[in-house]
Amino acid sequence: MPPQMPAQPEFSYATLFDITPDEKLPFAVYVFFKGKHIRYRESGEALQTETYNRFIYKRINKIYIQKKEYALFEQYSSSKKKAEEDAYNDPKQSVEQKISNQVVRKLTKNTQRIFAGDDADLGKSVESAFETVSDIISNTMAKPYLRIFDKLAESPNSVINHSMRVSLMSTFVGYSLGFVNPEMLEYLAAAGLLHDLGKTRMNFSDELEFTEEEEKLLMRQHPAKSVEILERVPSVPDEVKRIILEHHECRDGSGYPNGITGGRMHNLSKVFTIVNTFDNMAGALPGNKNEKYQAAAKFMSEKLRTHFDPTILPRALKILSGPMKLK
């Protein structure tokens, strides 16, 4: 009689967004790849933000947990939700904090939907994003002193949080610089939510990890890919698509994907590129929020001046980083 094969473990799934990157997990994490479950993280390990983002880019939106450990996941998930609800409903919060909580909660849900949704749902996801954009603009114009993006500053630098911060930051900076037309603010806020969408639709290999070539392709081509995707959604204004296409261009022509100079960039793109670069830099730096913001502003003002409009850069960095003496 041939020996019996050991029984394969049974799995239940959760969404990638059910876990927080860089946080130690009390259960092992598996991914389903090439027809089998692969243990990707041991219990007690974290899924780093870089890996978390790569999963999003590769449309790996589900994680798997052995059923024998699923109770640990449920405890983890329940504890997270309770902490979020307690913070959300804290009676000691100011009116401003409550507003920030409400905006961020709605924004998070819709941004996750944008990045995780199927192509068939893209139109609905984008429409939902524009509904959230209206909230951002109304709150910015009603209480222009609120820096709602600060609430996200200490969060892991996932592509989800980055997109939300850039949406909030660019609206805040645009309004503070005098772009008080709600339509212009809508363009900035929507571009913030949608500018990295192309990273989820690149032609990657079918391997779990990225190759070096794919990393380069991701960086150089995602603005054009984002626009290509949004061309299928008639409701997206041309101005939003142009900001997205230009969000890695530079005044001196050293940017991508088209290497255009500042004279050919949309005025709103000139604001957006500063905000996007600022958040990317701050997110990669050590320290608390204030230290990151100050360091990013200092580096951009001293080392990247030729990349940005010189009439906008000092003012935008002062708004973003708070009181600071820039050269």
N, C-alpha and C positions, 0 to 999 in steps of 0.2 A: 504493500500500500504506500503510495507516494506521500512524502511529508506535506502537511498542510501549510499553506502560506499564511503568515500572520495577518490578521485583519487590519485593513487600512483604517487609519483614524477618520472619524467623521468630523465634518467642519460646518460651521455656520459663518455667514459673512456679515460684515459691517461696512459702512462707507468710509472712505479715507478721511472724510471730514469729521468722523466720530472721534478721531484721535488728534492730539496736539503734537506737532513736531517738536523735537528736542526734549520731550518729556519721557521719563522712564515709564515703561508700560509693565503692568503686573501679569502679562500674558505674552506668549509667543505670537508673532505676526507671520502669517503665511501669505503668499500671493499665488494665484492660479496662473501658471505659465506653461505653454506648450503641452497642455493636457494633464498637468499634474500640479499638486500643491507643493510649493517650495517654502521651507522655513527661511524667512528673511531676517527676522530679529528674534533673539532669545528673550525669554521673560527677564525683566529687569533692564533691558536695553531700550534705547530710544530710536525713533525714526528721525534722522536728522533732516533739517529743513531742506537742504540741497536734494536729498533723496525724495522727500515729500513733493517738492516741485517737479522733479523728474517723473514721478508717478503721474502727476497731473498732466504733464506734457505728453506722456505716452498713453493717456486716457485710461490709466489703471486706477479706477475709482472705487474698487472694492478691495478690502483686505479680508483674510480668512482666519478664523480662530478655531482651534480644536474644541469640540463640544464639551470635553471634560474641563476646559478652562473658560467656557463661555460665561459661567457665573462670575468669574473675575472681571470679565469685560463689562458685564451688566453693572457690577458694583462700581467700577471705574467710571462708566458712562453716567450712572445715576449720581455719583458724587460730583462730577463735572457740572451736570445740569443743575443740581441743587445750588452749587456755588455761584453759577451764573444767575440763577433766579434770585438768590439772596442779594447779590450785588445789584441786580436790576431793580428789585423792590425795596432796597434799603431806604427806610423812611428818613434817614438823616441826610439823604442826598439833596443837593440844591436843585432848583428848577433847571439850571444849566446842565447839571450832570444827568438829570432825567432826559433832557432833550438829546444829549449826546448818546445816551444808552439806546434810546429809541431809534435814532438815525443809524447807529452802528449795527444794531440787531437786524433791521430791515435790509441794510446794505449787505451784510454778511450773507444772508439767505439768498439774495438775488445774485450776488457775485459768484457764490458757489454754483448756482444753477447755470450761470453763463459758462463756467469752465468745465462743468461735469456733464452738461446736457448733450443729448444727441443732436446731430445735424437737423433732424426733422423738427426738433423743438427750438432751433436757433431763433426763429422769428419771435416766438413767445418770450424767450429768454431776453432778447434785446428790448422788446416792448416793456418787459418788467423792469429792465435796467433804466429805461427812460422815465418810468413812473417814480423810481427811487431818485433819479436825478432831479425831478421836480421838488422832492422833499429837501434835497441838499440845497438847492438854490433858495427856496423859501426860507429855510433856516439861516442860511448865510446872510440873506438880505435883511431878515428880521433881527438877527443878533450877530452882526458882523465881527464882534469881538470874540466870539466863541471859536476855539481852535479844536474842533471835534476830532481832527486827525491825531491830536495828542493822545487820545484814548487808545489808539492803536499802536502808538510808538514803541511800547515795551513788548508788543506781541512778536512771535516768531516771524521772520521776514519771508513768509511764504508768498507765492505769486498772488494769492487771494488777498492777503493783507496789504501787499504792495499796491495792488490795483485800487483797493478802497482808499488807501492813504493818498495816492496820487489824485484820485477823483476829488477828495475833500480838500487837499492842499491846493490844487490848481484852481478850484473854485474860490477858495479863500484868498489866494494870492491875486487872482484875476480881479476880484471885486476890490481888493485893497489897492490895486494899481489903477483903478478907475474904469475897469470894464464892467459897468453897472447894468448894461443891457442884459436882461434875463436870457435872451437867446444866445448871446455870446457865452454866458456862464454855463448854459446847457451844453454847448459844444465842448467846453473844457471838462465838465463833470462826466459827460458820456465818454469822451476820449479816454479819461482816466480808467473807467471800468473796462473798456474794450481794447485798449492799446496792445495788450499782450495775448490776445485771443489766438493769434496766429501760431503761437508756440505750441498749441494743442493740436495743430493740424499739419505739422510738417511731415515730410516723407522720411520717417525714421526707419532704421532696420528693425527686424522683428526680434532683436535681442533685448534682454531686460535692461541692460545698462547702455548708456550712450557711448558712442565712439567719439574720438577727438574731432573728427570731421563733422559729425552731427552737431556737436557743440558749436562749432564755427558757423554751420548752416543756420542753426537756431538763432544765433545772435545777428547774423547779417541779413537774413531774409524774413524774420518774423514781422517787421512792419508792413512789408508788401503783402505777406500772406494774410495778415489781419484784415487789410483792406479788401483783398480778394474774397475773403469769406463774407465780409459785410456788404459787398456788392450784391449779394443774394437777398439782402434785406432792404426793400425799397424805402422803408421809413427812416433809414439812417441818413442824416444830412451830409452833403458833400463836404462841408466844413469839418465835420467830425472825422471823416475818412482822411482828409488832407492832414489834419493834426496828427493822426495816428501814423500816416505814412512818413511824416517828417519828425517823429519824436526822438530819433537818434541822429538827426542831421545837425551840423555845426555851422556857425557863422563863417568859419575859415575854410569850409569845404571838406573838412576831414571826417565828416560823419558818413552815415549809410542809411538807406541802401543806394541812394543816387548821388551822394557827394555834392549836393547843392550848397550854395553859399547863402549867407544871411539875407541878402537882398532879394532872394527868390522865395524865402520862407514866409508863410502866413504869420501875421502878427501874433495870433494866439499860439502858434507853434513855438514862437520864441519864448513865451512864458512857460509853456508846457515842458519844453526840453530842460529848462532850469529845474523845475519841480521834479521831473522824473529822475534826472541825474542826482539831484539832492537826496531823494529818498533811497535810490539804489546805493549811494555812498554811505548814507547814515545807517542803513540797515546792515551793512557789512562791517561796521566799526564796533569796537568794544565800548563798554561803558553804559551809563544810564542815558536816558533820552536827551537831556541837556548837553551832556558831553558829546554824544554822537552828532547832534545838530550843530554845535559850535565847531567841531572838527571838520564836518562836511562843508560848512559854509566857508571856513578858513581855507581849506584846500581848493575849493572851486574859485574863490576870489583871487588866490595867489597863483595857482597852477593851471587853471582851465579858463582863464579870462578870454582867450581868443575863440573859445567855443561858443560864446553866448553874446547876445546883444549887450553892449557896454552901458546903454542907457537904462536897461532893465535889471541887469544882474545885481548890482549893489542893493537896490531897493527890494528885490525879490528875496535875496538872502537875509536881509534884515527882518523882513516879515516872517520868514520861515524859522529863523533861529532865535528870534527875540532880540533884546538889546545886545548889540555887539558892535564894536568899532572895527569896521572893515577898511582895508587899505584901498 
